[in-house]
Amino acid sequence: MTDQKKPPQLEFEKDEECVSLYQGKTAYLVKIAKIKHRNNYTHYTISYPGWGDQHDEVIGSTETEGRLFKMTMAEFRQKFPNAEIGADKAYFQTARRRSVAQKPKKYFSDKKPVTRWPKFKLTEPLADILIEDRKMVKSGVLGQLPAVVTIEKIVEEYHKFVDRQVEDAELNAELDDAMTSTVMTPMEVEIRKLAANAFKDYINGSLRTHLLYAEEWEQYDNHQKEVLGPDHGIEVEWEEFTEEELAENAEKVKLAKEEREEATGIKEDDTPKYEKKLKRFIAKKKYEPAKYYGFSHLLRLVSNFHTLLLTAKYEKGPQQIILPGIQQFVDYITKNWTKFHKKSTNAGGPRRSRNAN
């Protein structure tokens, strides 16, 4: 493949409509929102109509091949009949969406809507870090593992920061009664810490499937084997559920079913699809990416927070509890990013070997 001559880079104009492969696989009709020329490179900011601007993507002129297509959606469908097409509300609606929309739905007007996850727009320094990170990965240069400052370390530092704020506020309150209103309650402290932990938990559970570029998968898999050993998947044991756990699981299934019915407006069959599972699988070793990956990967989660957290199976109760503390954590890493990221450290990994085992 490397011996083949690459086609010339595509050029686009501001407000031009074209087709983009979102995250490299799903086709959407998009608009060129901004064009920037920097260091002999052109950077296109593409906007997905009907989506918030937090979903905007910046694509360099060297990355347009296979990502952007100078054609209408109808032309794209004709040229790539088997491609996955996204349902863009502003431009088109697939036959499947139309058929679903025609189905009668039962709405539950007495239910309160679920509070949505917040959306974040990164400031320029952090957005530049993400752009540079993407360019480095696509060029074959991967970050070192473990990172100089890991995500777990960032969360730990935030916990200490919150505790120091409480101590300082309590001291000020002792010196001046007028300051007592600034002291956080124990619940407020816990909410802020839980919110930071939510980022770490998502990284540990979904980094490879939702946040890594394809060029990073091999490094992830090799590092996991290095940390856990090649036979970590064999070291397992089986354990029976207790009666209390069975009852708790049944209640969770019931609540999840009610939430799905509330969201879709469609009543589900009460007949269980599967027999109750009396045993569970427990791995003796667990790979936790937050202990090894750093700031740029945390930023990937922040920039796509709203979309990604919708796929996470957080229960309604805990979700409502941590929501007030999410913004404070994002504000903290935005203000203190220089403590956690240095170009000379977090982007200095070895060039990816295409012949690595």
C-alpha positions as CSV (number, residue, x, y, z in Angstrom):
1,M,0.0,0.0,0.0
2,T,2.9,2.4,0.8
3,D,4.2,2.1,-2.8
4,Q,1.0,3.4,-4.3
5,K,0.8,7.0,-5.3
6,K,-1.6,9.0,-3.1
7,P,-4.3,11.1,-4.8
8,P,-4.0,14.9,-4.5
9,Q,-5.5,16.3,-1.3
10,L,-9.1,17.5,-1.5
11,E,-9.8,21.2,-1.1
12,F,-13.0,22.7,0.3
13,E,-14.5,26.1,0.6
14,K,-16.3,27.6,3.7
15,D,-19.9,26.6,4.0
16,E,-19.4,23.9,1.4
17,E,-21.5,20.8,2.0
18,C,-19.9,17.3,1.7
19,V,-20.1,13.9,3.3
20,S,-18.0,13.0,6.3
21,L,-17.4,9.6,8.0
22,Y,-18.0,10.3,11.7
23,Q,-15.4,8.5,13.8
24,G,-14.3,6.9,10.6
25,K,-17.4,4.7,9.9
26,T,-20.8,6.5,9.8
27,A,-21.6,8.8,6.9
28,Y,-23.3,12.2,7.6
29,L,-23.9,15.2,5.4
30,V,-21.8,18.1,6.9
31,K,-20.9,21.7,6.3
32,I,-17.4,23.2,6.3
33,A,-17.8,25.7,9.2
34,K,-14.3,27.1,9.4
35,I,-11.0,27.0,7.5
36,K,-7.6,27.7,9.1
37,H,-4.2,27.8,7.4
38,R,-1.4,27.1,9.8
39,N,2.2,25.9,9.2
40,N,1.5,25.1,5.5
41,Y,-1.4,22.9,6.5
42,T,-5.1,23.6,6.1
43,H,-7.5,22.6,8.9
44,Y,-11.2,22.2,8.2
45,T,-13.7,22.5,11.0
46,I,-16.7,20.4,10.0
47,S,-20.2,20.9,11.5
48,Y,-22.9,18.2,11.8
49,P,-26.2,20.0,11.2
50,G,-28.7,19.3,13.9
51,W,-26.0,18.4,16.4
52,G,-24.4,20.8,19.0
53,D,-21.1,22.5,18.2
54,Q,-19.4,20.2,20.7
55,H,-19.5,17.5,18.0
56,D,-17.6,19.7,15.5
57,E,-14.5,18.0,14.2
58,V,-11.2,19.5,13.0
59,I,-9.7,17.6,10.1
60,G,-6.3,18.4,8.6
61,S,-5.9,18.6,4.8
62,T,-3.6,15.5,5.0
63,E,-6.5,13.5,6.6
64,T,-9.3,14.3,4.2
65,E,-8.7,11.1,2.1
66,G,-11.2,8.5,3.3
67,R,-12.8,10.9,5.7
68,L,-14.4,13.7,3.6
69,F,-16.1,13.2,0.2
70,K,-16.9,16.0,-2.3
71,M,-20.3,14.7,-3.2
72,T,-24.0,14.8,-2.1
73,M,-25.4,12.2,0.2
74,A,-27.3,10.7,-2.8
75,E,-24.1,10.4,-4.8
76,F,-22.4,8.8,-1.8
77,R,-25.2,6.3,-1.4
78,Q,-24.9,5.4,-5.0
79,K,-21.1,5.0,-4.9
80,F,-21.0,3.2,-1.5
81,P,-24.3,1.3,-1.3
82,N,-23.2,-0.8,1.7
83,A,-22.0,2.2,3.8
84,E,-23.5,2.9,7.2
85,I,-25.6,6.1,6.9
86,G,-26.3,8.2,9.9
87,A,-29.8,9.7,10.4
88,D,-29.2,13.4,10.1
89,K,-32.4,15.2,11.1
90,A,-31.5,18.4,9.2
91,Y,-31.0,16.8,5.8
92,F,-32.5,13.4,5.5
93,Q,-34.4,10.6,7.2
94,T,-33.8,7.0,6.4
95,A,-36.7,4.6,5.6
96,R,-36.1,2.8,8.8
97,R,-36.4,6.0,10.8
98,R,-39.6,6.9,8.9
99,S,-41.1,3.5,9.7
100,V,-40.2,3.8,13.3
101,A,-41.8,7.2,13.5
102,Q,-45.1,5.9,12.2
103,K,-45.4,3.3,15.0
104,P,-48.0,4.2,17.7
105,K,-46.4,5.2,21.0
106,K,-47.7,5.4,24.5
107,Y,-46.4,8.5,26.3
108,F,-46.0,8.7,30.0
109,S,-46.8,12.3,30.7
110,D,-46.7,11.9,34.5
111,K,-43.0,11.1,34.5
112,K,-40.3,13.7,34.9
113,P,-37.6,13.8,32.1
114,V,-34.2,12.5,33.0
115,T,-31.6,15.3,33.5
116,R,-29.2,15.2,30.6
117,W,-25.5,15.1,30.8
118,P,-23.8,18.5,30.4
119,K,-22.0,19.5,27.2
120,F,-18.5,21.1,27.2
121,K,-16.7,23.2,24.7
122,L,-12.9,23.1,25.2
123,T,-10.9,26.3,25.4
124,E,-8.3,27.0,22.8
125,P,-5.2,25.5,24.6
126,L,-7.1,22.2,25.3
127,A,-8.6,22.1,21.8
128,D,-5.0,22.6,20.4
129,I,-3.8,19.7,22.5
130,L,-6.5,17.4,21.1
131,I,-5.6,18.5,17.5
132,E,-1.9,17.9,18.1
133,D,-2.7,14.6,19.8
134,R,-4.7,13.4,16.8
135,K,-2.0,14.5,14.3
136,M,0.7,12.7,16.3
137,V,-1.2,9.4,16.5
138,K,-2.2,9.5,12.9
139,S,1.5,10.0,12.0
140,G,2.4,6.9,14.0
141,V,3.8,8.6,17.1
142,L,2.1,7.2,20.2
143,G,2.2,8.5,23.8
144,Q,4.4,6.6,26.2
145,L,2.8,4.2,28.7
146,P,2.5,4.9,31.5
147,A,2.0,8.6,30.9
148,V,4.1,11.0,33.0
149,V,0.9,12.2,34.7
150,T,-1.8,9.5,34.5
151,I,-5.6,10.1,34.7
152,E,-5.7,8.3,38.0
153,K,-3.1,10.8,39.3
154,I,-5.1,13.8,38.0
155,V,-8.2,12.5,39.8
156,E,-6.1,12.0,43.0
157,E,-4.8,15.6,42.7
158,Y,-8.3,16.9,42.3
159,H,-9.4,15.1,45.5
160,K,-6.6,16.7,47.4
161,F,-7.5,20.1,45.9
162,V,-11.1,19.8,47.0
163,D,-9.9,18.8,50.5
164,R,-7.6,21.8,50.7
165,Q,-10.4,24.1,49.6
166,V,-12.5,22.8,52.5
167,E,-9.6,23.3,55.0
168,D,-9.0,26.8,53.8
169,A,-12.6,27.7,53.9
170,E,-13.0,26.3,57.4
171,L,-10.0,28.3,58.6
172,N,-11.4,31.5,57.1
173,A,-14.7,30.8,58.7
174,E,-13.1,30.6,62.1
175,L,-11.4,34.0,61.5
176,D,-14.5,35.7,60.0
177,D,-18.0,34.6,60.6
178,A,-19.1,36.1,57.3
179,M,-17.1,33.4,55.5
180,T,-19.1,30.5,56.9
181,S,-21.3,30.3,53.8
182,T,-18.3,29.3,51.7
183,V,-17.6,26.1,53.5
184,M,-18.7,23.1,51.5
185,T,-20.8,20.5,53.2
186,P,-19.5,16.9,53.4
187,M,-22.1,15.9,50.8
188,E,-20.8,18.6,48.4
189,V,-17.3,17.4,48.8
190,E,-18.3,13.8,48.2
191,I,-20.3,14.8,45.0
192,R,-17.2,16.5,43.6
193,K,-15.0,13.5,44.2
194,L,-17.6,11.1,42.8
195,A,-17.9,13.3,39.7
196,A,-14.1,13.0,39.1
197,N,-14.2,9.3,39.8
198,A,-16.9,9.0,37.0
199,F,-14.4,10.1,34.4
200,K,-11.8,7.6,35.7
201,D,-14.4,4.8,35.8
202,Y,-15.5,5.5,32.2
203,I,-11.8,5.4,31.1
204,N,-11.3,2.1,32.8
205,G,-14.4,0.6,31.3
206,S,-14.5,2.0,27.8
207,L,-11.2,3.5,26.7
208,R,-10.4,0.9,24.0
209,T,-13.9,0.7,22.5
210,H,-14.8,4.4,22.6
211,L,-11.8,6.7,22.9
212,L,-8.7,5.1,21.2
213,Y,-7.8,5.6,17.6
214,A,-7.3,2.4,15.6
215,E,-3.5,3.1,15.5
216,E,-3.5,2.8,19.4
217,W,-5.3,-0.6,19.7
218,E,-2.1,-2.7,19.2
219,Q,-0.3,-0.6,21.9
220,Y,-3.2,-1.1,24.3
221,D,-3.4,-4.8,23.8
222,N,0.4,-5.3,24.2
223,H,0.5,-3.2,27.3
224,Q,-2.5,-5.1,28.8
225,K,-0.6,-8.4,28.3
226,E,2.5,-6.9,29.7
227,V,0.7,-5.7,32.9
228,L,-1.6,-8.7,33.4
229,G,0.4,-11.5,31.8
230,P,-0.7,-13.6,28.8
231,D,-2.9,-16.0,30.9
232,H,-4.8,-13.4,32.9
233,G,-8.0,-14.4,31.2
234,I,-7.7,-18.0,32.5
235,E,-7.3,-17.0,36.1
236,V,-11.0,-16.9,36.9
237,E,-13.4,-18.4,39.4
238,W,-17.2,-18.9,39.6
239,E,-19.3,-17.8,42.5
240,E,-23.0,-18.2,43.2
241,F,-25.3,-15.1,43.7
242,T,-26.8,-14.8,47.2
243,E,-30.6,-14.4,47.5
244,E,-30.2,-10.8,48.4
245,E,-28.2,-10.2,45.2
246,L,-30.7,-12.0,43.1
247,A,-33.5,-9.8,44.5
248,E,-31.3,-6.7,43.9
249,N,-30.6,-7.7,40.3
250,A,-34.3,-8.3,39.7
251,E,-35.1,-4.8,41.0
252,K,-32.4,-3.3,38.7
253,V,-33.8,-5.1,35.7
254,K,-37.3,-3.8,36.6
255,L,-36.1,-0.2,37.0
256,A,-34.1,-0.4,33.7
257,K,-37.2,-1.7,31.9
258,E,-39.3,1.2,33.3
259,E,-36.7,3.8,32.2
260,R,-36.6,2.3,28.6
261,E,-40.4,2.4,28.4
262,E,-40.3,6.0,29.6
263,A,-37.7,7.0,27.0
264,T,-39.3,5.2,24.1
265,G,-43.0,5.3,25.0
266,I,-43.3,1.6,24.1
267,K,-44.5,-1.0,26.6
268,E,-42.2,-4.0,26.8
269,D,-43.2,-7.7,27.2
270,D,-43.0,-8.7,30.9
271,T,-41.9,-12.2,29.9
272,P,-38.2,-12.6,30.9
273,K,-36.0,-13.5,27.9
274,Y,-33.5,-15.5,29.8
275,E,-33.4,-17.8,32.9
276,K,-31.9,-16.2,36.0
277,K,-28.2,-16.6,36.1
278,L,-27.1,-18.2,39.3
279,K,-23.4,-17.7,38.9
280,R,-21.1,-14.9,37.9
281,F,-17.7,-14.6,36.3
282,I,-15.0,-12.9,38.3
283,A,-11.6,-12.1,36.9
284,K,-8.8,-12.2,39.5
285,K,-6.8,-9.5,37.6
286,K,-8.1,-6.3,36.1
287,Y,-6.5,-3.9,33.7
288,E,-7.2,-0.3,34.6
289,P,-6.2,2.1,31.8
290,A,-6.6,5.2,34.0
291,K,-3.4,4.1,35.8
292,Y,-1.4,4.3,32.5
293,Y,-3.1,6.8,30.1
294,G,-2.8,10.5,30.5
295,F,-4.2,14.0,29.9
296,S,-4.9,13.9,26.2
297,H,-7.1,10.8,26.6
298,L,-9.0,12.4,29.4
299,L,-9.6,15.4,27.1
300,R,-11.0,13.0,24.5
301,L,-13.6,12.0,27.0
302,V,-14.4,15.6,28.1
303,S,-14.8,16.8,24.5
304,N,-17.3,13.9,23.7
305,F,-18.7,13.7,27.2
306,H,-22.4,14.2,26.4
307,T,-22.5,11.6,23.6
308,L,-20.3,9.0,25.3
309,L,-21.9,9.1,28.7
310,L,-25.3,8.4,27.1
311,T,-23.9,4.9,26.2
312,A,-22.6,4.3,29.7
313,K,-24.9,2.3,31.9
314,Y,-25.0,4.7,34.8
315,E,-28.1,4.3,36.9
316,K,-30.5,7.1,37.2
317,G,-29.9,7.7,40.9
318,P,-26.1,8.0,40.9
319,Q,-26.3,10.0,37.6
320,Q,-28.4,12.7,39.3
321,I,-26.1,12.8,42.3
322,I,-22.8,13.4,40.5
323,L,-24.2,15.9,37.9
324,P,-23.6,19.0,40.0
325,G,-19.9,18.1,40.5
326,I,-19.0,17.5,36.8
327,Q,-18.5,21.1,35.8
328,Q,-16.2,21.8,38.8
329,F,-13.9,19.0,37.7
330,V,-13.8,20.2,34.1
331,D,-13.1,23.7,35.3
332,Y,-10.2,22.4,37.4
333,I,-8.4,20.6,34.6
334,T,-9.0,23.5,32.3
335,K,-7.4,25.9,34.7
336,N,-4.5,23.6,35.7
337,W,-3.8,21.8,32.4
338,T,-0.1,22.9,32.4
339,K,0.4,20.7,35.5
340,F,-0.8,17.6,33.7
341,H,0.4,18.0,30.1
342,K,3.8,18.9,28.6
343,K,4.5,18.3,24.9
344,S,8.0,17.1,25.6
345,T,6.6,14.3,27.9
346,N,3.2,13.1,26.9
347,A,3.8,13.0,23.2
348,G,7.2,11.4,23.2
349,G,6.4,7.8,22.8
350,P,8.2,5.6,20.2
351,R,7.0,5.5,16.7
352,R,4.5,2.7,16.2
353,S,6.1,-0.4,14.6
354,R,3.9,-1.9,11.9
355,N,5.8,-5.2,12.2
356,A,5.3,-5.5,16.0
357,N,4.0,-8.8,17.2
